[in-house]
Amino acid sequence: MMTTNPYASSPFSYTAEPTAAPNSIVELMPGARNLVHYAQVAPGERVLLLMEHTVDPVVVQAIAAAAAYRDAEVSILSVSPFSAGGWDADESRLIESAAHGAADVVIAGTWWGEVHTAPLFFSEVAAKGIRFTSLHMAATATAMLTGARFPAEVHYALVRRALSQLNTASTIRVTSAQGTDVTFSAPVFTQDEGPLKPGDWRPFPYGGTNFYPGNTEGVIAVEDSAVTGVPEEPLRITLEGGIVSKIEGGIAAEQLRRYAPGGYYMRHALMGLNPKVRVAGGTQFEREKHAGAFYCGIDGLNPEGQADPSGPGFAHCDIQVDRPTVHVDGELWIDRGRLLLLDAPEIREVAAQFGPAEVILDDNPGIILPRRYTGAATSR
């Protein structure tokens, strides 16, 4: 039975997103200011805005103005859209590669991840020593107005507190009302407790703890994915030993098989921490960062049929679970989409430095943070 029309609910590029009125740049500036604060933009630095042709010009102008206000040297490069999950393995991207290698900071506005292409893969960013942050599906006025307004220092506090427990975790079990029941073993977490450092690639709006599992076993009920959008009928993926062993679910299952004929493995996963990122109405790469959300990325096996995370798989498919229940070593961590960490006294103490903690940490993203609560005092 069809539950959702994916072609109506899953935008596939910035052309499907509404553009902002010119005067709305005033309301986008707090989020743009937090972005350049997170990227640690300094006077005299070369800042490259790598923006797809279809990005809202008002969003580009807001980010450029925020960087220029810090006396950076700002360049804007408008480029063609990147392929979903890097499936177009033959694209050269010579201009983009050369330009980003000459920058101190790169701020990308792409729909699909530029880091899943060979010329701009994670290792290339690290080798060039630049600070790279990407607004995947989030170079929009609504993303800048919601998740981007969350004070960076509160995000850092959430990450530090989360990693203090997660770094020693042995298992992470994720379940959902839709039928997900999957366990990740021996997870290794990305250590990103603060602002960008040279060689870092991070998404923006910030808002998650990313990890690489040693093993994955169980079933994921796909609520949204990069390949299928919102499936027309239940779509399930079974993993054994970290490898996808079964894909079930009508047309969407066929689409997933065609996308990576050689098969998939579990590459990484992330638990969301940002209470101001949208859920309703948000794109997949926004929703994944919402406090209490969960997503994971499967990728194509190499030609030898092996999992090889050292390079792009050219078939990266991110999968969304909006309101999961998550247990870490048996301890309840997320309860049906509610991140329990938001109630921790130490987190509320940090939030209170920017305004009422109950407002800053309210996980209803429809409660847009007033400008005075967005971290202005610490991000100039």
N, C-alpha and C positions, 0 to 999 in steps of 0.2 A: 504494500500500500504506500502511495506517495505521501510523504509527510511535509516536505518543503519543496518549493520550486527553486532549484539551485541557480537558475539563470536570472531570477529576479533578486535573489538574496546575496549573491556572491560576486561582488565587483571584481573585474580582472585587470584593471589598470586605472590610472588617475583620470582617464577620460570618463570613467563611470562615476566619479566623485564630484559633488557640487563645488563650484569655485566661490571664493569669498568676495564680499563687497570691498571696494578699495579702502574705505575708512576703517574696516575691521583690523587693519594693521595695528591700530592702537591697542586692541585687545590681545593681539598675538605676541606683543613684545615681552611680557613676563616669561612666556614659554621660550621665546627665542633667547632671552637673556640667560635663562637657566641652561639652555643648550650650550652656549659659548662658555659659560662658567664651568660646566661639566667637561668640556673639551680643553679647558685651561688656556684659552686663546689669550696671547700676550701681545703687547705693543710691538709692531714691526714684524710679526710673524706672517708668513705666507699662508693664507687660508683659501683653499679651493672648495667652491660649492659645485659639486658634481650632480647636476640636476637633469632628470629626464625631461624631454621636450614637453611632456604633458602635465608637469607639476604646476599648481596654481601660482601665478606670478606674485601674488600678494604674500604667499608663504616664503618664496625665494627672497623677496625684498625685506621681509622682517628679519630673516636670518642674516642676510648681508648687512643690514643696518646694525644689528646687534654686534656683529664682528667688527664692523667699521668703528663703532662707538668705543671699542677697546683699542683703537688705533692699529688694527691689523691691516695688512695689504690683502684686499679681497679680490679674488678672480672667480668668475662664474662661467662654467662650461656646461652648455646644454647638449645633451646626448640622447641617442635613441634608446628606447627601453631595453632593459636586460631580459634575457629569457628566463622562464620559470625554472627554478632549481638548477640553472646552468645547463639545461638540456641541449642548447645550441653549442656544442663543444668546439665548433670550428670558428666561432667569432674571435677576431684578433684583438679588438679593443686597444690598438696601438696608441691612439691619441690619449685615451683615458689613462692608460698605464704610464705613459711618459709624463702626463700632467700631474698625476697623483704622486709620482716619485719626486717631483720638484717642490712639493708643498710641505709645510710643517704640520698642518692640520687639514684633513679632508672631512667635509660634511656632505654626505650623499643623500639625495632624495630620489630613491629608486622604488619601484613597486616590488619587484623580485630581487632577491639578494645578489648584489654584485660580487660578494665574496664566494659565490659558488661557481664563478668562472675562473679559468686558469690564470689569466693575467692579473686578477685582483684577489686571488685566493688569500686566506688568512696568513699563510707563510710569506707571501709577497709583502703584505702590510708590515709584518714583523721584521722582515729583512731590510725594509727601507727606513724603519725606525720612526714612522710618522704616527700621529694620533688620528685615528679614523673612527668617525661615528656615523651611523647610517639610520635614516628614517625610512625603514621598509614599510610600505603601505601607510606611512605616518607623516608624510610631507603634506599635511592637510591642515586647514584652519581648525577643524574640530579636535585633532590630536594636539595641536599647539595650545588649544584653549583648555584642555582637560589634563591628560597625563603629564604634559610638559610643564604645567604649573606646580607640580608637586616639588617641594623644596629638596634640593639635592642632598643636603646634609641629613635629612630624615631618611632618604633612600640609603645613604651610606650606613646609617645606624641600623636599618633593617637588614642590610646585607651582612654587616659585621655580626649581628646577633644570630642571624640564620646560619652563617658559616661556622660559628662557634660550636654548633651542634652537628651540622651536616657534614663537616669535614671528617668526623669519626664514624659516620653512619655506615652500616653494613648493608642494609636493605631499605628500599623505598617502595611501598606498595600503593598503587593508585587504583581506585575503584570509582564507578559512576553509576547513576541511575539508569543510564542507557546500556550498560553491560560491560564497561571496561573493568578488567581485573588483571593487572599486569604488575610484575615485581621486577625492580631493577636492583642488581647486586653489585657490590664493590664500586659504588659511584665515586668518580673523581671530579671535584668541583672547581670551576674557574674562580680564581682568587681576585675578585675585582671589588675590593672594599671601598674604593675611593674614586677620584676623578681619573680621567684618561692619562695614561703614561705613554712615552714613546714606544711604538711597536704594538700598541693596543688597537683592537677593533671592538667596538661595542655598539649595540643598537640604542636608539633614542626614540621616544621617551624611555628613560631607564626604568627598570622595574622587575628584575628577575635574578634568580640564582641558577646558573647553567651547569650541567654536569654531563660527564661521559661515563656510561655504565660499563662495568666489566662483563656483565651478562644481563640478558633480558628474557623473561619467560612470562607468557600469558596472552591475554586477548585485549585488544584496543578497539572500542566501538567509536568509529570516526564520526565526530560531530561537524567537522569542517576540515578540508585539507587543501594544500596548494594545487593539487592536481584535479580534484573532483569538485571543489567548492563544497556546499552543503549537500550531502548525498540525497537522492530521491527516495531511497529505501535504506534500511539498516545495512551498514558497511562495517565489516569486522576484519581485523588483521590479527593473525595468530603468529606469535614469535616463539621460537625454540632455539636455545643457545645463542640468542642475539640475532638470529636470522629469521626473516619472514618466511614461514612455512606454508601459510594459507591466506588467501584473500577471498572473502565471500561478500556478495552484495550487489548482484545485477550489473547494470551499466557502469556504475562507479568502480566496481571491482575490475571490469574489463579495461577501463581507463587506466587504472593503476598498473595493471600488468603490462599494458602497451608502453607505458612511460619508462619502465625499466624491465625489459624482457629478460635480462640476466638475473633478476632478483634483487632483493633489498636486505640491508642490515640496519640495526638501530644505531644511529650515529650519536645522538645527544638528546637531552631533554632539559626542560626548564620549568621552574615553579615561579609564578608571578608574585610580585611584592608591592606594586604601585596601586594604591586604592583609588586613584583619580583617573586611571586609564579606563576608557569606555569598554563596556560589554555590549549592551544593546546598541545596535547601529554601528559598532566598530568593525573595522576590517580584522582579518585573522591575526595579523602581526601587531595590531593594537591589543586585541583581547588577550593574547598570550601573556602579556605583562600585567594584567589586572591581578590585584592581590587575591590569591586563592585560586587562580586559574592554573592550568597545566597544559604544556604542549611538548611534543617530541618530534624529532626529525629523523626519518628513515632516508637512506641514500642508496644509490645503486652499487652493487657489487662490481669489482673490477673484472676485466676480461677473463681472468683465471677463476672467477667465481668466489673471490675472497673479499672480506671486509678490509678496506684500506683507507683509514681516516687521514692519511698523510697528504692526500690530494683530493680534488673535487671528484665526486661520483657522477656528475653530470645528470643526476636524476634525484635531486634533493626534494623531498616532499615533507613539509611540516604538517603536523596533525594536531588539531585542537580539541581539548576537553575543558569546557567552560566552568562547570561547577563540580569538581571532583571531591572525593574524600581521600586524604593522603595520610598514611601512617609511616613514620620514620623509626625503624627498629621497634615497631609495635606501638609507638607513642603517636597519638593523634596530633597531626600537624595542620591539616586543613579539613574542616568539617563542612561538607556539601558546599564548597566554594567560599567558606569563611576562613580567612587566614588568622589563626589564633594568635600569631605573633603581634598583631595589631593591638592586642590588649596588654602586652607586656609593659610593666611600669617604666622600664628604662627607655622604651620607645616613645611612650607618651611624654616622658620628661623632655626628650629631644624635640618632639613636635611642639611642645608648649613654648619653645623659644621663638616660634614663628607665628603663633596664634593659638586659639583654643584647640587643644589636642583632639577633642571630640569632633571638631570640624576638619582639621588637617587629615585625620585618620579615618574619617567616615568613608566607607567603601562603596557608597552610592556615587558614581561618577557624575550623576546629574547635578550634584551639589558642587558647582564650579567654585573653585577657590577664589575669593576676592584678591585683588592685586596685592593688598597689604599683607597677605598670608603666604605669598609665593616665594619668599626668600630673598627679597630685594636687598636687604641690608648686608648679606654675606656674599652676593654674587656680582658686585660691581668691580 
